[in-house]
Amino acid sequence: YHSLVMDEMEKRGYQVSVEWRDKNYRGKIAEKYADLEEVAVDTPIYKEHNYEYLLECIENLKKKGIHFTL
């Protein structure tokens, strides 16, 4: 997901720093992970990320001119 967000940012003209492409990078202050394992999840990580939240996010994106279908 993180890579998809960066790809979209670059499509929109943002210049993403190369260090963010490293899956273990956590920013300038936090220590990087040794080897972050990729884990597939089938439920939202945060309990508030439910269907209502999804609809709210989609509406917010529409207001910003971003339209898509699921």
Secondary structure, DSSP 8 states (H G I E B T S, - for coil): -HHHHHHHHHHTT----GGGGSTT---SSS---SS------SS-SSTT-SHHHHHHHHHHHHHTT-----
